[in-house]
């Protein structure tokens, strides 16, 4: 099974990448239909075909649509809630023989049913690289990175973020002492907490990615994808080992890439709030060449 994971912090542009690559005829994937209505289209046998027809033309997030899914509900039901609800990153040491068997069966059954050369899956939040690379030692990972200011700003607008109830109630567990002190120093700023959350997740990626060889791990900035989509997706397909086909080109040529939200944080946050975020993320922003 040629398994490819598209990963990122959440609100990082990974959905756009996932949905575009899934239009290539060589990829199987899990759809939102299986995630929400598992008795329909079981194993997603026709997912790729349906997605490349009119059924996949309307993929606006938050609306009724047919599109690739992170499948949090489905995997939590059929495999384990560890996939969706862990308070820390998932590591190689978290893989039990029971989990290994269930995750392998879950993806292999769908891969066999859909009969495509590659199986594509996206998830966000914790890196989970150590966990999934242990279960699937040949899997490849494409990590989409977005400006932490944009991610933090977007999180503040999401109903699932949970930070407004404090870090003891959000998705990523309690803050370590140094980050607790940082949040306190910001007068418990919620934009500051969102920035800390991005920093925590990025650290999980940095710690895990060192275990992967270059041929298994590709990191791309979302802003670069928007700036030159054709070159970026050619690079991703080449990394996976897939040719740019005529059918995929027809879908790609109709794709609209919007850049109007790339610096929305400058409009959505006031200068003091943005300053708190930038003070928190200064070294990380510099690492990824964000000015």
C-alpha positions as MATLAB code, in Angstrom:
seq = 'XXXXXXXXXXXXXXXXXXXXXXXXXXXXXXXXXXXXXXXXXXXXXXXXXXXXXXXXXXXXXXXXXXXXXXXXXXXXXXXXXXXXXXXXXXXXXXXXXXXXXXXXXXXXXXXXXXXXXXXXXXXXXXXXXXXXXXXXXXXXXXXXXXXXXXXXXXXXXXXXXXXXXXXXXXXXXXXXXXXXXXXXXXXXXXXXXXXXXXXXXXXXXXXXXXXXXXXXXXXXXXXXXXXXXXXXXXXXXXXXXXXXXXXXXXXXXXXXXXXXXXXXXXXXXXXXXXXXXXXXXXXXXXXXXXX';
ca = [
       0.000    0.000    0.000;
       1.402    3.367   -1.081;
       0.102    5.578    1.725;
       0.585    9.365    1.694;
      -0.317   11.603    4.633;
      -0.927   15.340    4.209;
      -0.399   16.971    7.594;
      -0.344   20.377    9.268;
      -1.347   22.397   12.288;
      -4.952   22.972   11.224;
      -6.125   26.115    9.368;
      -2.840   25.831    7.479;
      -4.091   25.225    3.928;
      -3.803   21.443    4.077;
      -7.468   21.022    3.099;
      -6.913   22.813   -0.203;
      -3.863   20.661   -0.944;
      -5.693   17.480    0.041;
      -8.712   18.229   -2.126;
      -6.664   19.162   -5.188;
      -4.318   16.167   -5.063;
      -7.314   13.853   -4.497;
      -8.629   14.830   -7.938;
      -5.803   12.893   -9.530;
      -7.093    9.556  -10.758;
      -4.310    7.620   -8.988;
      -5.517    8.385   -5.453;
      -7.962    6.696   -3.151;
      -9.192    8.509   -0.055;
     -11.871    8.588    2.652;
     -14.793   10.911    1.948;
     -16.996   12.923    4.273;
     -19.868   10.582    3.330;
     -18.185    7.621    5.016;
     -17.243    9.785    7.977;
     -20.818   10.951    8.577;
     -22.865    8.131    7.019;
     -20.706    4.989    7.256;
     -23.425    2.702    5.909;
     -23.389    4.599    2.594;
     -20.626    4.058    0.032;
     -18.900    1.683    2.441;
     -15.128    1.524    1.902;
     -15.484    4.389   -0.593;
     -15.069    2.175   -3.641;
     -16.183    4.912   -6.035;
     -14.738    7.922   -4.196;
     -12.177    8.956   -6.770;
     -14.541    8.523   -9.701;
     -17.359   10.430   -7.985;
     -15.057   13.205   -6.875;
     -13.938   13.811  -10.452;
     -17.549   14.131  -11.647;
     -20.088   16.848  -10.888;
     -20.457   15.409   -7.384;
     -17.107   16.907   -6.458;
     -17.593   20.322   -8.007;
     -18.896   21.928   -4.843;
     -16.361   21.569   -2.065;
     -16.877   24.692    0.037;
     -16.051   23.856    3.632;
     -18.956   24.012    6.054;
     -21.593   23.162    3.459;
     -23.185   19.955    2.174;
     -20.607   18.510   -0.162;
     -18.731   15.427   -1.342;
     -15.043   15.738   -0.550;
     -12.042   14.007    1.061;
     -12.192   13.874    4.840;
      -9.908   13.589    7.868;
     -12.419   10.982    9.068;
     -12.127   11.705   12.769;
     -15.531   10.195   13.548;
     -15.053    7.126   11.367;
     -11.567    6.295   12.614;
     -12.572    6.924   16.228;
     -15.451    4.449   15.800;
     -13.693    1.763   13.795;
     -10.146    2.010   15.153;
      -9.617    4.124   18.280;
     -10.358    7.628   19.626;
      -6.621    8.023   20.165;
      -6.513    9.344   16.589;
      -8.732   12.325   17.361;
      -8.535   13.033   21.081;
      -4.985   12.696   22.396;
      -3.756   15.358   24.836;
      -0.221   15.153   23.390;
       1.511   14.051   20.233;
       1.298   10.373   19.320;
       4.670    8.638   19.411;
       6.136    5.351   18.246;
       5.903    4.127   21.837;
       2.102    4.576   21.725;
       1.715    1.888   19.050;
       0.398   -1.292   20.621;
       0.013   -4.509   18.589;
      -3.758   -4.002   18.886;
      -3.595   -0.465   17.432;
      -1.138   -1.526   14.739;
      -3.482   -4.256   13.551;
      -6.585   -2.050   13.582;
      -5.002    0.885   11.751;
      -3.467   -1.404    9.140;
      -6.772   -3.162    8.544;
      -8.660    0.147    8.330;
      -6.471    1.623    5.605;
      -5.701   -1.616    3.756;
      -9.382   -2.536    3.412;
     -10.153    0.837    1.861;
      -7.072    0.792   -0.296;
      -7.993   -2.636   -1.661;
     -11.645   -1.688   -2.196;
     -10.796    1.485   -4.086;
      -8.064   -0.095   -6.178;
      -5.972    3.016   -6.785;
      -2.151    3.019   -6.895;
      -1.945    5.434   -3.941;
      -4.038    6.143   -0.866;
      -4.121    9.728    0.392;
      -5.130   10.814    3.880;
      -5.013   14.139    5.695;
      -5.012   14.965    9.380;
      -4.168   18.083   11.365;
      -3.114   19.029   14.887;
      -0.394   16.903   16.472;
       2.214   15.615   14.029;
       1.534   11.903   14.797;
       4.559   11.216   12.587;
       6.261    8.869   15.021;
       3.023    6.952   15.493;
       2.039    6.481   11.857;
       5.554    5.961   10.513;
       5.878    3.048   12.956;
       2.657    1.439   11.716;
       3.342    2.304    8.064;
       7.151    2.403    7.654;
       6.918    3.176    3.920;
       4.368    5.993    4.183;
       5.226    9.471    2.926;
       4.324   12.753    4.635;
       3.650   16.168    3.093;
       3.694   18.860    5.764;
       1.933   22.137    4.904;
       3.195   25.078    6.969;
       1.369   28.403    7.142;
       2.371   31.690    8.765;
       1.689   31.249   12.492;
       0.030   34.660   12.678;
      -2.528   33.560   10.091;
      -3.081   30.238   11.863;
      -3.544   31.851   15.283;
      -5.951   34.416   13.839;
      -7.984   31.692   12.148;
      -8.106   29.534   15.288;
      -9.613   32.449   17.220;
     -12.550   32.362   14.796;
     -13.139   28.595   14.937;
     -15.850   27.091   17.205;
     -13.673   24.048   17.940;
     -10.604   25.947   19.145;
     -11.475   25.723   22.848;
      -8.827   28.187   24.012;
     -11.393   30.638   25.321;
     -12.013   28.189   28.166;
      -8.315   28.074   28.987;
      -5.596   25.558   28.097;
      -6.958   23.103   30.641;
      -9.977   22.716   28.357;
      -8.509   22.959   24.866;
      -7.233   20.240   22.539;
      -3.537   20.185   23.402;
      -3.242   19.552   27.103;
      -1.937   21.770   29.931;
       0.794   24.322   29.276;
       4.317   23.562   30.475;
       5.624   26.073   33.069;
       7.551   28.286   30.614;
       4.561   28.668   28.296;
       2.219   29.196   31.233;
       4.469   32.059   32.326;
       4.447   33.455   28.781;
       0.664   33.409   28.682;
       0.467   35.039   32.105;
       2.915   37.746   30.975;
       0.578   38.566   28.082;
      -2.197   39.202   30.633;
      -3.771   35.916   29.570;
      -4.296   37.149   26.010;
      -6.338   34.777   23.848;
      -4.416   35.736   20.673;
      -1.292   35.019   22.700;
      -2.661   31.616   23.688;
      -3.453   30.807   20.054;
       0.132   31.666   19.145;
       1.387   29.393   21.930;
      -0.826   26.598   20.573;
       0.731   26.889   17.118;
       4.170   26.887   18.704;
       3.360   23.699   20.627;
       2.178   21.889   17.505;
       5.123   23.043   15.405;
       7.486   21.714   18.061;
       5.787   18.325   17.771;
       6.532   18.348   14.040;
      10.133   19.436   14.536;
      10.814   16.665   17.040;
       9.220   13.976   14.880;
      10.400   14.937   11.405;
      14.037   14.187   12.221;
      13.180   10.486   12.175;
      12.170   10.552    8.493;
      14.439   10.312    5.484;
      14.086   13.107    2.873;
      12.401   10.757    0.419;
       9.567   10.276    2.922;
       9.069   13.852    4.128;
       8.262   17.026    2.198;
       7.648   20.388    3.851;
       5.993   23.217    1.914;
       4.832   26.681    2.882;
       1.196   27.354    2.053;
       2.073   30.857    0.878;
       4.454   29.383   -1.704;
       1.724   27.042   -2.914;
      -0.571   30.021   -3.513;
       2.194   32.061   -5.140;
       3.033   29.370   -7.714;
       0.419   26.598   -7.635;
       1.543   24.750  -10.739;
       5.160   24.384   -9.681;
       4.148   23.501   -6.122;
       1.759   20.708   -7.097;
       4.183   19.371   -9.687;
       6.730   19.158   -6.890;
       4.289   17.316   -4.615;
       3.291   14.791   -7.264;
       6.933   14.167   -8.160;
       7.718   13.596   -4.456;
       4.914   11.032   -4.279;
       5.912    9.400   -7.565;
       2.847   10.292   -9.635;
       2.800   11.754  -13.136;
       0.905   14.950  -13.921;
      -1.868   13.497  -16.079;
      -4.121   15.081  -18.679;
      -7.176   14.335  -16.563;
      -5.639   15.963  -13.492;
      -4.568   18.956  -15.552;
      -8.170   19.511  -16.656;
      -9.291   19.705  -13.024;
      -6.285   21.758  -11.948;
      -6.825   24.381  -14.636;
     -10.280   25.120  -13.220;
      -9.034   25.584   -9.658;
      -9.170   29.099   -8.212;
      -6.397   30.046   -5.784;
      -7.314   32.938   -3.506;
      -4.632   35.019   -1.850;
      -6.843   37.717   -0.313;
      -6.789   36.078    3.131;
      -3.046   35.527    3.352;
      -2.549   38.570    5.604;
      -6.057   38.820    7.042;
      -4.577   38.831   10.533;
      -3.559   42.456    9.908;
      -7.233   43.339    9.491;
      -8.749   40.957   12.034;
      -6.421   41.802   14.950;
      -5.476   45.146   16.444;
      -1.798   46.189   16.651;
      -1.450   45.247   20.328;
      -2.877   41.751   19.746;
      -0.679   41.206   16.707;
       2.354   42.369   18.673;
       1.691   39.729   21.348;
       1.543   37.019   18.677;
       4.699   38.210   16.943;
       6.616   38.457   20.215;
       5.644   34.853   20.949;
       6.478   33.501   17.503;
       9.460   35.635   16.508;
      12.038   32.854   16.162;
       9.611   30.481   14.436;
       8.503   33.126   11.972;
      12.146   33.793   11.165;
      12.843   30.045   10.799;
      10.208   29.815    8.069;
      11.228   33.154    6.505;
       8.059   35.020    7.430;
       8.792   38.730    7.780;
];
